[in-house]
Amino acid sequence: MAIVMEPDPASAGGAAPGRPVLQASAALVGDGEDIARARHIAAGFLTRVQAEHGIPVSQRALDLTQLVVSELVTNARKYAPGPVLLDLQVTGGVVEVAVWDSDPVLPIARAADAGRVGQHGLEIVMAVSQAFAAQREPVGKRITSRLALADDPDGAPHGRQPL
């Protein structure tokens, strides 16, 4: 597992001046500890973003990021054989969570059903995300969610935006 946190030099022209893109990546190997490890990586990353770079991260953002990471990694572990890649990126007051897996089949959100037990993960991720995307890659797929790092002054989360 490799975790890197650094300004993204490729986006230097696209990031706002003085606001580097911070990122962390991890390869998860499928040893049964991946989900907890991924949540720990996300929490550590956001904690360092706030402590070392002074970017505000609300408790809500920290909790929701861990929830999204948990749901996406759980789905990847459940439905795709092989490794899972977790990418976290912070820029412009938003954390982007991306999970890649080897299965090219895109997930489909199911209709709400209060009687259904389980299989609500994608619905949850979409409900808490500002933006959500699922896309095929040359190998497998990448699921991406964006979450606001700070709540509005009145405590309300920032509104949904296109990805």
C-alpha positions, -999 to +999 in steps of 0.1 A: +000+000+000+014+034-010+000+066+004+013+098-012+002+133-002+016+161-023+005+190-045-004+176-079+021+192-104+000+182-134-028+205-122-007+235-113-023+255-141-058+244-131-056+248-093-064+282-078-032+301-068-021+291-033-046+261-034-026+230-044-044+198-052-036+174-024-039+137-030-035+103-015-036+069-032-036+033-020-037-001-036-059-024-016-051-061-020-082-079-009-070-093+024-102-088+044-089-056+060-094-034+030-126-017+041-113-007+075-079+002+060-096+024+034-116+043+060-085+048+081-066+061+051-094+086+043-096+098+079-058+102+081-057+120+048-084+146+057-069+150+092-035+158+076-051+182+051-065+202+079-035+200+103-007+205+077-024+227+051-050+246+072-079+236+050-111+234+071-126+199+072-159+196+091-167+166+112-196+159+088-172+159+059-149+135+077-177+112+086-193+112+051-160+107+034-154+076+055-189+064+048-185+069+010-151+052+010-165+023+030-195+018+007-174+021-026-147-003-014-172-027+000-189-028-035-156-032-053-146-061-029-180-077-033-184-075-071-149-073-086-121-098-084-085-085-079-071-053-066-089-021-057-074+014-060-085+042-038-077+078-048-085+108-026-080+144-038-087+177-022-090+209-041-111+240-039-130+230-007-140+196-020-127+160-014-130+137-044-131+100-036-124+076-065-124+038-064-112+017-093-119-020-096-114-046-124-151-052-132-162-031-162-199-034-153-212-001-141-234-001-110-270+008-112-288+026-084-319+006-074-353+022-068-358+031-031-374+002-013-377+004+025-384-033+026-352-043+009-325-055+033-290-044+022-279-032-012-284+004-004-248+015-006-249+032-040-281+050-030-264+063+002-233+074-017-254+093-043-275+109-016-246+123+004-224+133-026-224+168-042-215+150-074-213+113-085-200+096-116-194+060-127-173+054-158-157+026-176-119+026-178-097+008-204-097-020-177-125-020-152-143+010-139-139+041-117-166+053-093-161+090-082-179+110-055-173+146-044-181+159-010-178+194+004-152+198+031-170+225+051-206+230+060-224+263+052-223+288+081-258+278+090-247+241+092-263+230+060-242+209+036-233+225+003-257+218-026-253+192-053-232+201-083-225+182-116-194+161-118 
